[in-house]
Amino acid sequence: MTTTKPPPRLYTVIFPIEGSGSGQRVLLGLKKRGMGKGLWNGFGGKLEPGETLDDCAHRELQEECGLEAKDLCYVGVLFMICSHHDDLTIFVYTARDLVGSVVESDEMAPQWFTTDKLPYDGCHREARLWWPTMLNGSLFVARFVFTQDDCIQHNIEHVDRARLTQLLSQPGP
Ligand SMILES: Nc1[nH]c(=O)nc2c1ncn2[C@H]1C[C@H](O)[C@@H](COP(=O)(O)OP(=O)(O)OP(=O)(O)O)O1
């Protein structure tokens, strides 16, 4: 008997960024509960019913670190194909022109990092493969294949804005 996998679960992840060049800093959060507990990541979560991805990104940013972004930019998509649980599709945003004060939430303990000192050893194992692309300002689609223990395949494609926009309505690898 063959079992059909459910469609991927949809998420956002948002990276607040300040400055540029060697002075560029990224706000990461140390996840305090649930998926990715104990790891540094951007802020984000599940797309709620009736919400657009942009709405979800604004909401998660505010809920998880107290910030509002006047310049929220959709920059990439991660297709996570997993042998051990449902697949995930994660829409990646950068957030600039930030308003408000950074606050710790139930879910995340935030901390600024300069981009040459990112805590890759304490992040999801594939972060080091695609964060540099995001931080360079490229638009991208990344695909990762995971077993329970490892990322066994990956591919990062640079795309244009039209392709990224198309993936908002037809999110498939
Ligand atoms: N392998 C992975 N690599 C990565 O870079 N980000 C991942 C990842 N797996 C999950 N994420 C991100 C997606 C999303 O931003 C976050 C997980 O979201 P959560 O499960 O915390 O969702 P919610 O904030 O909606 O949860 P609750 O409020 O606890 O229901 O982690």
The ligand as a Gaussian input file, in Angstrom:
#p B3LYP/6-31G(d) Opt

LIG

0 1
 N       14.942000      23.052000       9.343000
 C       14.601000      24.327000       9.526000
 N       15.447000      25.317000       9.118000
 C       15.145000      26.628000       9.270000
 O       15.958000      27.482000       8.871000
 N       14.006000      27.057000       9.833000
 C       13.160000      26.118000      10.251000
 C       13.401000      24.725000      10.114000
 N       12.342000      24.056000      10.648000
 C       11.475000      25.007000      11.086000
 N       11.970000      26.247000      10.838000
 C       11.346000      27.524000      11.172000
 C       10.047000      27.777000      10.472000
 C        9.375000      28.689000      11.475000
 O        9.882000      30.019000      11.321000
 C        9.824000      28.146000      12.821000
 C        8.885000      27.129000      13.425000
 O        7.713000      27.739000      13.719000
 P        6.845000      27.290000      15.006000
 O        6.613000      25.825000      14.967000
 O        7.490000      27.856000      16.211000
 O        5.525000      27.999000      14.637000
 P        4.604000      28.929000      15.521000
 O        5.384000      30.135000      15.988000
 O        3.391000      29.172000      14.688000
 O        4.357000      27.941000      16.713000
 P        3.480000      28.046000      18.009000
 O        3.212000      29.513000      18.265000
 O        4.369000      27.394000      19.040000
 O        2.277000      27.241000      17.635000
 O       11.070000      27.485000      12.558000

